[in-house]
Amino acid sequence: MTLRWALRLLASSALVAIAACSSAANQPERTFKPNELQVIEPAGQEAKWTYAPSLLKVSKGTPVTIVNQGKEFHTVTSNDPGRPFDISIDTGKTVTFTFDKVGTFAYHCGVHPQMTGVIQVCDGACG
């Protein structure tokens, strides 16, 4: 390999490393509090919008805080018949909901159906 090709390879590698670091720096730092569900909206990647954590375990009677720091309106809508919950959350808002029934509840966003998750409500501490 000539010196010229070695320098090209080195320069290309440096550009890739810089691009990767700048992309990671643009992602907001996420910290999750206990009993908190967050809307996740990666910029320009609507197919990857979701809730985090994808599985939230709480004890019966525990208030769950839903945080929408994104730029779009969302819902947290139960998949169960009769919809035991259908929570609307505007951008920049926080909503609190208390789960009073024990069970495993799958949910989705009524506006963005690719956004799904599960809340497991335990009778006592979850294992």
PEURNOR-V527500 format. One record per helix or strand of 3 or more residues. SS is the DSSP state (alpha for helix, beta for strand). FROM is the first residue (numbers start at 1). LEN is the number of residues. Records with the same first field share a line. If there is no record, write none. Layout:
# PEURNOR-V527500
SS=FROM-LEN ; FROM-LEN
This chain:
# PEURNOR-V527500
alpha=3-24 ; 46-3
beta=36-5 ; 50-3 ; 55-5 ; 63-6 ; 74-5 ; 86-4 ; 93-6 ; 103-6 ; 116-7
